[in-house]
């Protein structure tokens, strides 16, 4: 059942509309979903647009189990996902060409994302669906091979690709294109970019967080916000799982009425039929919770996406701290070099230095040495000035670009979560209606007793 | 229906004159009497009645007839056709009494009747649970061949249930009202002198004492035994089996209902915390403030609805189940007594036959009396059993329908809250969209 695709389609629709005033209909992958009728948004108009999504229809169509040898030459079973792409213009012309497709496993998606994280540190990079099942309530299995989990992951991966492909900056990345089109050589190409070397070390980043002096306040506020977002979404997910557990229990116990009514009806004359039928409705009531909770998982998945998004947001803020810190360090370094130069040339000691002390104690060095030192310092100062210039540019560029994307993210988050909450309310209404229906049916039977 | 002249104000025994209601007094008790103001007050055969004499028994009767007809749309099959009813009882108005020895609740028991067995057409007394219990014991003793309706449970765990809470008192009162109505509607029990005393005597305690003494001798008689039953008629066997199975099923239903209450209560706890998380999230958001607050609000509403559901089930559903379990026990006792009575007859008959064979003494009167007793017992029991079955059907129909209604109601409250949230949020959305494009 591809119910998640319905959600993905609406996300697609929104991503297609992002930043544009004119609404553009994105085609639905109707051949892959069970809900053909419901997704029916016909492709009327495709505009020239900056995002890949406009030019290409992307979907993660299937999942399959494979066996193979892993890195340490051990046998393992893993799941692969089929990515299908079709050119939009062909679809616009009414043709229906066969899609290009390739298989990817989760670890390759991870590799792509890591590449994007390093290459676009000023972008809030869309998250992947969770690696392992978390926040499960008891009926759901925490097994990665469980078909429901695999299905939800398939939807999550598709969502990831759609988000990336519709992002105004990420959409142009070549590696992304390769990922979608070149099955076998892609990994080599990624490694060749050398992105792994560019990654900031954890230690560096952490140290910067503690030692940076003047980070941009907006980014500090954003970082604080990302903590809040993470905390609330994870609390919500945990509480929701507990609620689901309890609700399951309530519904299932009602099934016992079904059995006892049936037994009781056997000893009754006029009351028998009514009791028996009522019992069946109680059974139906008890069974109805399964579908209800399955549907709610989609809500949980939406919350999870933003739980992980919070992490990505924090990463952008930390990158700012790092660039700012490096700028501060470079500036500091330049100042100290200039100071040294000044001291050396004027003889005025402003700050304590061992050289100064030894000079005092043992006499100053020879003029040639001094000249050499001054020369060196001047070179270093020149380098230092270059470094400060570079760092300043780096920092400012990061701030500028990052702020744009943070704003974009904020708007997206507000829209998405608002919609998720409305959908949640819709689900609750549906659950109430079902409950009323069941009990009304039972009531009718009771009245016939 | 007898339309007689109102009785003269006689000294009706123990009551002082000031407490006797004047038969011409239009003192309408503020009970559930909802007299249809627009309805034509008339006799059931269509003859209009002069409304100028409100105390005439016919108009009195008609007013009361309307009163009871307006209750429950499921017709109480226990009631004979309404033309026959001439005794109406109601239990209401609970009041707490605090004395040095104890604290207890009394209820007002109001009676309206045209029966000759009663001195007055109306009575109003206060009774406590003890008094109802006394009445029931008296009825059981004096009418052993009949099925006596159950009382609500006597004992309540003091730690668990608040005996003086509004809901508990309300539930108990409704059960006492039902008990009394059932007795009043029974063609035999309603004429029992103990019922009469219960309904009319101001201070029951004195009578209780006297009554107890005089009744001791009688109850001892019923313990006569030692006879073994030969052949129980099939229908009474069936009754016994039915009661056993039914008892089992009621027990199961009780356990299920309790389990559901427990699960619902745990669900409620988690749900409250869940709502709290939404509320606390509001603090760090701007645009999402309204939807988050809205969801928190709906969750709170759902919690309230669920709490009400649980309370209602505790107070209305479970006690009725337990009443019926007590009822079954008392019926089984009656069946046992019937068996005993039959056994006694068979025993005596056998002895008499043997004696007759020996010395040709005629069939002693005692044996014939026993036979009569058994036959009366069987007839009474059969009639009461049928009545009980249809009453039980009505009661359980009401009970289960009530349970369904309460659940529906709970869902409806929740649904309304969520739907209004959706409307609110979607309106805001279209509002935003139009302001964007403007």
Interface residues (C-beta under 8 A of the other chain):
Chain A: X21 X225 X228 X229 X232 X235 X236 X239 X240 X242 X243 X245 X246 X247 X249 X250 X253 X254 X256 X257 X260 X263 X264 X267 X270 X271 X274 X278 X414 X417 X418 X421 X422 X424 X425 X426 X428 X429 X432 X433 X435 X436 X439 X440 X442 X443 X446 X447 X449
Chain B: X242 X245 X246 X249 X252 X253 X256 X259 X260 X263 X264 X266 X267 X270 X271 X273 X274 X277 X278 X280 X281 X283 X284 X287 X288 X291 X292 X294 X295 X298 X302 X393 X396 X397 X400 X401 X404 X405 X407 X408 X411 X412 X414 X415 X418 X419 X421 X422 X425 X426 X429 X437
